[in-house]
Amino acid sequence: MATTAFSTPHSSTSTIYDPNALQIDPRVEEELRREERRIEEYGGDDPHEPAPKDTKSPPTFSSDDEYDSHKVTWDGPNDPENPQNWSVRRKWWITALCLLMTVNVSFASSAPSTAGADIAAEFHKTTVEGNLVTACFLFGYVTGPSFWGPGSELVGRQWMFWIALVCYTLLHLGQALAHNIETLLVTRFLGGFFAVAPLTNCGGVIVDIWDPITRGTATSLFTAGVFIGPVLGPIVGGYVVESSLGWRWVFWLMMIFAGSCTIVAILFVPETYAPVILQRKAQRLRRADPEKNAKVYAEHERADWSIKGVVHRTLYRPIQMLILEPILVLVTLYLSLMYGVLYALFEALPIIFMGTRGFTEGQAGLIFIGVGIGTTLGAMTTLPLSRHYPQLLKRWRGFPPPEQRLWGAMIGGPCLVVGCFWLGWTGQYASIPWIVPALATVPIGFSVSIVFISFLSYLVDTYLQYSASAFSANTIMRSAVGAGFPLFTVQMFNKLGINWACTLIGLIGLVMSPIPFLFYKYGSWIRSKSRFSPCYDLKIAKELEAEAAAASKNIEKQV
């Protein structure tokens, strides 16, 4: 997948879709079955589909659905090689490894933020240039997904983790030993390019191994890791910078953490991408008996991995969707604001607590604990909000309306506004106890986490086979915004004041907070006009209406 994939309620290995529960048009039934098989195979953009289909035309049938004795598939529904059939204990172990990798690379994005002033002073640069250590890393996040996502679909998740983590770890040498700021910034950019691989592919791993019901819990934990890392960074970095070790030891500690995670990943992270596992199985069969199995093949070997096909999926299609899809545009704008606010806090909180209240760098870093508590609460809140999903899956035959994913965003949007106003107007005045503005970081962290989970899940359920392209466009845009915010945050807070700078951000959040409510009401209509959304729930809804009408007529006849 091109980016992180969040819980998709589809897998042919689960009993979420029962065609015998109600009568359904055979054409729609076959289309739903094929979609479930496709998502089990790929979980994101289908390499066989370089261009969008007309979602309003009747489903077509291809020879791909016909039985082929030479094509390698799973050895029955209980094949132990199928990641969906691995033990629950092993799945949670893999999920924990994904969480560890995610925390590690996101920790690296923010840990040097507290060292910006010291770096600028040593290299005789301005504070703005010192703050580029965070921005350059995030600019690496912008360019990385278009490489690591297709790479994982071509050669598998495992190899992408290994290559990216080893290079990411070694690049810390250039940061810790840099003799000028240019070397530091270039290696930070490259570090971000390689570090984004776990953020891009761990979501795909979760889709690979978990069934649709449990996947929501695993996704919430993974998302918590995305935000726990940036929160831990300033806490650790602040105390290291103000100690006798100096700012270079921030990078040495990052390298030690990265190296440990790399060793663990190399030893314990297995291949989970089903098409690549089946490809390796086909290769084993051909090696074992070259004559008998000469015609044996895996479907992945016949996918469109030409340069044109890959560029279409990773570059052209995301840009095309960002231009043509109003849902994707508005969701991307909202999440970009959330991401920018998170990284703006790395520059804003030192101003509030060091400049106004005289905190040390280490003490100011501890304020991020509130953000961490908020993001964890946000991830946990998604669990009760998803309890009704198993019933929806049965009722909607595996494809419930995507708008059911928006409850978290509807709750989280107003929380951002409240948190920004609270932080700004209590942080401005030194006479107000420090704990009051510090507590404001909890609703801000809560809103960032729960809105992210809600909207990214919404994108997956909306675009299905094109969700990877939607995620790629979203990741690129929000990372660019996140990289830009630290560059003007200090100037904005100094010129406007803490109160009015936070008010400005809060007002922007207030303007955008109705977006999930509007999508909840009008999302199905917007999706019906989309070129990329399959809208299976709308087709199922028509079938259910027809069945209800038929049942009503039968009751009237009996009466």
C-alpha positions in Angstrom: 0.0 0.0 0.0 1.1 3.5 -0.6 0.4 4.6 2.9 -0.8 3.6 6.1 -4.1 1.4 5.7 -6.7 1.5 8.4 -9.4 -0.9 9.2 -11.2 -2.2 6.1 -14.1 -4.4 6.8 -13.4 -7.0 4.2 -11.8 -10.3 4.0 -12.8 -13.5 2.2 -11.5 -15.5 5.1 -14.1 -14.1 7.5 -17.8 -14.9 7.6 -18.8 -11.3 7.3 -20.8 -11.8 4.1 -23.5 -14.4 3.9 -25.2 -14.4 0.5 -27.8 -16.8 1.8 -28.9 -14.5 4.6 -31.0 -12.5 2.0 -31.5 -12.8 -1.7 -29.4 -10.5 -3.7 -28.9 -9.9 -7.4 -26.3 -12.4 -8.7 -24.4 -9.6 -10.5 -24.0 -7.6 -7.4 -23.2 -10.7 -5.4 -20.4 -11.6 -7.8 -19.1 -8.1 -7.6 -19.0 -8.1 -3.8 -17.2 -11.5 -3.8 -14.6 -10.3 -6.2 -14.0 -7.2 -4.1 -13.5 -9.3 -1.0 -11.0 -11.5 -2.8 -9.2 -8.5 -4.2 -8.8 -6.8 -0.8 -7.5 -10.0 0.7 -5.0 -10.2 -2.0 -3.8 -6.6 -2.1 -5.4 -4.5 0.7 -4.8 -1.4 -1.5 -4.4 -0.4 -5.1 -4.8 -3.4 -7.4 -1.8 -3.7 -9.7 -4.2 -5.1 -12.3 -6.3 -1.9 -12.4 -4.2 1.0 -13.7 -7.3 3.1 -14.4 -10.6 3.6 -12.6 -13.6 1.6 -13.6 -17.0 3.3 -14.3 -18.6 2.5 -10.9 -22.1 3.2 -12.4 -21.9 0.6 -15.1 -22.9 -3.0 -14.5 -20.2 -5.3 -13.1 -18.1 -7.1 -15.7 -16.7 -10.6 -15.5 -13.2 -11.6 -16.5 -11.2 -14.8 -16.9 -9.4 -13.9 -13.7 -12.4 -15.3 -11.8 -12.2 -18.7 -13.7 -10.5 -21.6 -12.1 -6.9 -22.1 -13.3 -5.2 -25.3 -12.2 -1.7 -23.7 -12.7 -2.3 -20.7 -10.5 -1.0 -21.0 -7.0 -3.5 -20.3 -4.3 -3.9 -21.1 -0.6 -4.2 -24.8 0.3 -7.8 -24.5 1.5 -9.3 -22.0 4.0 -7.0 -23.2 6.9 -3.7 -22.9 5.1 -1.1 -22.1 7.8 0.9 -20.0 5.3 -2.0 -17.6 5.0 -1.3 -14.7 7.4 -5.0 -14.5 8.2 -4.8 -18.0 9.7 -1.8 -17.3 12.0 -2.4 -17.7 15.7 -3.8 -14.7 17.7 -0.6 -14.7 19.8 1.6 -14.4 16.8 -0.6 -11.7 15.3 -0.4 -9.6 18.4 3.4 -10.1 18.5 3.7 -8.7 15.0 1.3 -5.9 15.8 3.5 -5.0 18.8 6.6 -5.0 16.5 4.8 -2.6 14.2 3.9 -0.4 17.1 7.6 -0.4 18.2 8.8 0.5 14.7 6.2 3.3 14.5 7.1 4.8 17.8 10.8 4.7 16.9 10.6 6.6 13.5 8.0 9.1 14.8 10.2 9.7 17.9 13.0 10.7 15.5 10.8 13.3 13.8 10.5 15.4 17.0 13.4 14.6 19.3 15.8 17.1 17.8 13.2 19.9 18.0 14.4 21.0 21.4 18.0 21.2 20.0 17.2 23.7 17.3 18.5 26.8 19.1 21.8 25.0 20.2 22.4 23.7 16.7 21.9 27.2 15.2 24.2 28.7 17.8 27.0 26.1 17.1 26.8 26.6 13.4 26.3 30.4 13.6 22.9 30.2 11.9 19.5 31.7 12.6 16.9 30.0 14.8 14.7 29.4 11.7 17.6 27.4 10.1 18.0 25.5 13.4 14.3 24.6 13.3 14.8 23.0 9.8 16.0 19.8 11.6 12.3 19.0 12.1 11.1 20.3 8.8 13.6 18.5 6.7 12.8 15.2 8.3 9.1 15.7 7.5 9.9 16.7 3.9 11.4 13.2 3.7 8.0 11.9 4.8 6.6 13.7 1.8 8.7 11.8 -0.8 9.0 8.4 0.9 5.5 6.9 0.6 5.5 6.9 -3.2 8.6 4.6 -3.1 8.0 2.4 0.0 4.4 1.6 -0.7 4.9 0.3 -4.3 8.1 -1.4 -3.1 6.2 -3.4 -0.5 3.7 -4.5 -3.1 6.4 -5.5 -5.5 8.9 -7.4 -3.3 7.0 -7.6 0.0 6.8 -5.8 3.3 9.7 -7.6 4.9 12.4 -6.4 2.5 11.2 -2.8 2.6 11.4 -2.9 6.4 14.9 -4.3 6.3 16.3 -1.9 3.7 14.6 1.2 5.1 15.5 0.6 8.8 19.2 -0.2 8.1 19.6 3.0 6.0 17.6 5.1 8.5 19.8 3.9 11.4 23.1 4.5 9.6 22.1 8.0 8.6 22.2 9.0 12.2 26.0 9.0 11.9 25.8 12.0 9.5 23.5 13.8 12.0 25.5 13.2 15.1 28.9 13.9 13.5 27.9 16.7 11.2 30.5 19.6 10.9 28.1 22.0 9.3 24.3 22.5 9.2 24.1 21.5 5.5 25.3 17.9 6.3 22.9 17.7 9.2 19.9 18.8 7.1 20.6 16.6 4.2 21.0 13.5 6.4 17.8 14.5 8.2 15.9 14.7 4.9 17.2 11.3 3.9 16.5 9.9 7.4 12.9 11.0 7.0 12.7 9.4 3.5 13.7 6.0 4.9 11.9 6.4 8.3 8.5 6.8 6.7 8.6 3.1 5.5 7.2 1.7 8.7 4.5 4.4 8.8 3.6 3.5 5.2 3.7 -0.3 5.5 2.7 -1.2 9.1 -0.9 -0.3 8.4 -0.6 -2.8 5.5 0.7 -5.4 7.8 -2.3 -5.0 10.1 -4.6 -5.4 7.1 -2.6 -8.5 6.0 -3.0 -10.4 9.3 -6.2 -9.3 11.1 -9.8 -10.1 10.4 -12.2 -7.1 9.9 -13.5 -7.2 13.4 -10.3 -7.3 15.4 -8.5 -5.0 12.9 -10.1 -2.0 14.5 -8.4 -2.6 17.8 -5.0 -3.3 16.2 -5.4 -0.1 14.1 -6.2 2.0 17.2 -3.0 0.8 18.9 -0.9 1.4 15.8 -2.3 4.9 15.5 -1.5 5.6 19.1 2.1 4.8 18.3 2.1 7.3 15.4 1.5 10.1 18.0 3.3 8.6 21.1 6.6 8.9 19.3 6.4 12.6 18.5 5.3 13.2 22.1 8.2 11.3 23.6 10.7 13.1 21.4 10.7 16.6 23.1 10.6 15.0 26.6 13.8 13.0 26.0 15.5 15.6 23.8 14.8 18.4 26.3 16.7 16.8 29.1 19.5 15.6 26.9 20.1 19.1 25.5 20.2 20.8 28.9 22.5 18.1 30.3 26.3 18.1 29.9 25.9 15.7 27.0 24.9 18.3 24.5 22.7 18.3 21.4 24.7 15.6 19.5 23.7 13.0 22.0 20.1 13.4 21.0 21.1 11.9 17.7 23.3 9.2 19.3 20.3 8.1 21.5 18.1 8.1 18.4 20.7 5.9 16.7 20.8 3.4 19.6 17.0 3.2 19.6 16.9 2.9 15.8 19.5 0.2 15.8 17.8 -1.9 18.5 14.5 -1.7 16.5 16.3 -2.7 13.3 17.8 -5.8 14.9 14.4 -6.8 16.3 12.7 -6.2 12.9 15.3 -8.3 11.0 15.0 -11.2 13.5 11.2 -11.3 14.0 9.2 -9.5 11.4 7.9 -12.0 8.8 6.5 -11.5 5.4 2.8 -10.8 5.6 1.8 -9.7 2.1 -0.3 -12.5 0.6 0.6 -12.0 -3.1 4.4 -12.2 -2.3 3.9 -15.3 -0.1 2.1 -17.0 -2.9 4.8 -15.9 -5.4 7.5 -17.5 -3.2 5.3 -20.6 -3.0 5.1 -20.8 -6.8 8.9 -20.3 -7.0 9.5 -23.2 -4.5 7.2 -25.5 -6.5 9.0 -24.7 -9.8 12.4 -25.3 -8.1 11.2 -28.6 -6.6 10.0 -30.0 -9.9 10.9 -27.8 -12.9 9.3 -30.1 -15.5 6.0 -30.9 -13.7 5.5 -27.4 -12.4 6.9 -25.4 -15.3 3.5 -23.7 -15.9 2.9 -23.0 -12.2 2.6 -19.3 -11.5 1.4 -16.8 -8.9 -1.0 -14.1 -9.9 1.4 -11.5 -8.5 4.0 -12.5 -11.2 1.5 -11.4 -13.9 0.6 -8.0 -12.3 1.3 -4.7 -14.0 4.7 -3.7 -12.6 5.8 -1.8 -15.6 7.2 1.7 -15.0 4.1 3.1 -16.6 1.8 1.1 -14.3 3.7 1.9 -11.1 3.9 5.7 -11.9 0.2 5.7 -12.7 -0.7 4.3 -9.4 1.8 6.1 -7.2 2.1 9.6 -8.8 -0.6 10.3 -11.4 -3.6 8.7 -9.7 -3.1 10.3 -6.3 -2.8 13.7 -7.9 -5.8 13.0 -10.1 -7.9 12.0 -7.1 -6.8 15.1 -5.1 -8.1 17.2 -8.0 -11.3 15.4 -8.7 -12.5 14.0 -5.3 -14.1 16.6 -3.0 -14.1 14.0 -0.1 -10.4 13.5 -0.4 -9.7 17.2 -0.7 -11.6 18.2 2.4 -10.4 15.3 4.5 -6.8 16.1 3.4 -7.2 19.8 4.4 -8.6 18.8 7.8 -5.9 16.2 8.5 -3.2 18.6 7.3 -4.3 21.2 9.8 -4.3 18.5 12.6 -0.8 17.4 11.6 0.4 21.0 11.4 -1.0 21.8 14.9 0.8 18.7 16.3 4.2 19.8 15.0 3.5 23.5 15.8 3.3 22.5 19.4 7.0 21.5 19.4 7.8 25.2 18.9 4.8 26.8 20.7 5.0 25.0 24.0 8.6 26.2 24.7 7.4 29.7 24.1 4.5 29.3 26.5 6.3 27.6 29.3 10.0 28.7 28.9 9.4 32.2 27.7 6.4 33.1 29.9 7.0 30.8 33.0 10.7 30.3 33.0 10.7 26.5 32.6 13.9 24.7 31.6 14.0 22.7 28.3 13.5 19.5 30.1 10.6 20.8 32.2 8.9 22.2 29.0 9.3 18.8 27.4 7.3 17.2 30.1 4.3 19.2 29.1 4.0 16.9 26.1 2.9 14.2 28.5 -0.5 15.9 28.2 -0.5 15.5 24.4 0.4 11.8 24.9 -2.4 11.2 27.3 -4.8 12.9 24.9 -3.7 10.9 21.9 -4.0 7.7 23.9 -7.5 8.6 25.0 -8.4 9.4 21.5 -7.3 6.0 20.2 -9.1 4.2 23.1 -12.3 6.1 22.4 -12.5 4.6 18.9 -13.1 1.2 20.4 -16.5 1.8 22.0 -17.4 3.9 18.9 -16.8 0.8 16.8 -18.8 -1.8 18.8 -21.7 -1.6 16.5 -19.6 -2.5 13.5 -19.9 -6.3 13.6 -23.7 -5.9 13.3 -23.3 -3.4 10.5 -21.0 -5.8 8.6 -23.7 -8.5 8.7 -26.5 -6.2 7.8 -24.7 -4.6 4.9 -23.0 -7.9 3.7 -19.5 -6.7 4.5 -19.8 -3.2 3.0 -21.5 -0.8 5.5 -21.8 2.9 4.6 -18.4 4.5 5.1 -20.1 7.4 6.9 -20.4 5.2 10.0 -16.7 5.8 10.5 -17.2 9.6 11.1 -18.4 9.5 14.7 -14.8 10.0 16.0 -14.2 13.0 13.7 -17.5 14.6 14.8 -16.4 14.4 18.5 -12.8 15.3 17.9 -13.3 18.4 15.8 -14.8 20.6 18.5 -12.2 19.3 21.0 -9.5 20.9 18.9 -11.2 24.3 19.0 -11.7 24.0 22.8 -8.1 23.0 23.3 -6.6 25.8 21.2 -8.7 28.5 22.9 -7.9 27.0 26.3 -4.2 26.9 25.6 -3.9 30.3 24.2 -5.8 32.4 26.7 -4.4 30.6 29.8 -0.9 30.3 28.4 -0.6 34.0 27.7 -0.6 35.1 31.3 2.1 34.1 33.7 -0.3 34.7 36.7 -2.3 31.6 35.7 -0.8 28.4 37.2 1.2 26.4 34.7 -1.1 23.3 35.1 -4.0 25.1 33.5 -2.5 25.6 30.0 -0.7 22.2 30.4 -4.1 20.5 30.7 -5.2 22.1 27.5 -2.8 19.8 25.6 -5.0 16.8 26.5 -8.0 17.8 24.4 -5.7 18.9 21.6 -4.0 15.5 21.6 -7.3 13.7 21.9 -8.7 15.6 18.8 -5.7 14.9 16.7 -5.7 11.2 17.4 -9.5 10.5 17.1 -9.9 12.6 14.0 -7.0 10.9 12.3 -8.4 7.4 13.0 -11.9 8.3 12.0 -11.0 10.1 8.7 -8.4 7.6 7.5 -10.8 4.7 8.1 -13.4 6.7 6.2 -11.1 7.1 3.2 -10.4 3.3 3.2 -14.1 2.4 3.2 -14.9 5.1 0.6 -12.2 4.3 -2.0 -11.5 0.6 -1.3 -9.4 -0.6 -4.3 -8.1 3.0 -4.7 -7.5 3.6 -1.0 -3.7 3.4 -1.4 -3.8 6.2 -3.9 -6.0 8.3 -1.6 -3.6 7.6 1.4 -0.6 8.6 -0.7 -2.1 11.9 -1.7 -3.2 12.5 1.9 0.2 11.6 3.4 2.2 13.8 1.0 0.0 16.9 1.6 -0.2 16.6 5.4 3.5 15.9 5.7 4.3 19.0 3.7 2.0 21.1 5.9 3.5 19.5 9.0 7.0 20.4 7.8 5.9 24.0 7.1 4.3 24.8 10.4 7.5 24.8 12.6 9.0 27.3 10.1 6.6 30.1 11.0 5.2 29.1 14.4 7.8 31.0 16.4 7.3 34.2 14.4 3.5 33.8 14.5 3.4 33.4 18.3 5.9 36.3 18.8 4.0 38.7 16.6 0.4 37.8 17.5 1.0 36.8 21.0 0.2 33.3 22.5 -3.5 34.1 22.9 -4.2 35.4 19.4 -2.0 32.8 17.6 -3.9 30.0 19.3 -7.1 31.7 18.6 -6.2 31.9 14.9 -5.6 28.1 14.8 -8.8 27.5 16.8 -10.9 29.6 14.4 -9.5 27.6 11.4 -10.4 24.4 13.3 -13.9 25.9 14.0 -14.4 26.5 10.3 -13.4 23.0 9.3 -15.2 21.2 12.2 -18.5 20.8 10.3 -16.8 18.7 7.6 -17.5 15.3 9.2 -21.1 16.3 9.9 -21.6 17.4 6.3 -20.1 14.1 5.0 -22.3 12.1 7.4 -25.4 13.7 5.8 -24.3 14.2 2.2 -21.4 11.8 1.9 -23.4 9.0 0.1 -24.6 11.5 -2.5 -21.1 12.8 -3.1 -19.8 9.3 -3.4 -22.4 8.4 -6.0 -20.9 11.1 -8.2 -17.3 9.9 -7.7 -15.2 8.2 -10.4 -13.2 6.3 -7.8 -15.6 5.2 -5.0 -17.2 1.8 -5.8 -20.3 2.7 -3.6 -21.1 -1.0 -2.9 -23.3 0.1 0.1 -25.5 2.1 -2.3 -26.0 -1.0 -4.5 -26.7 -3.2 -1.5 -29.2 -0.5 -0.2 -31.2 -0.8 -3.4 -31.3 -4.6 -3.1 -32.4 -4.3 0.5 -35.1 -1.9 -0.4 -36.3 -4.2 -3.2 -36.3 -7.2 -0.8 -38.2 -5.2 1.8 -40.8 -4.1 -0.7 -41.2 -7.7 -1.9 -41.5 -9.0 1.7 -44.2 -6.3 2.3 -46.2 -7.4 -0.7 -46.0 -11.1 0.4 -47.3 -10.1 3.8 -50.2 -8.2 2.2 -51.1 -11.2 0.0 -51.1 -13.5 3.0 -53.3 -11.1 4.9 
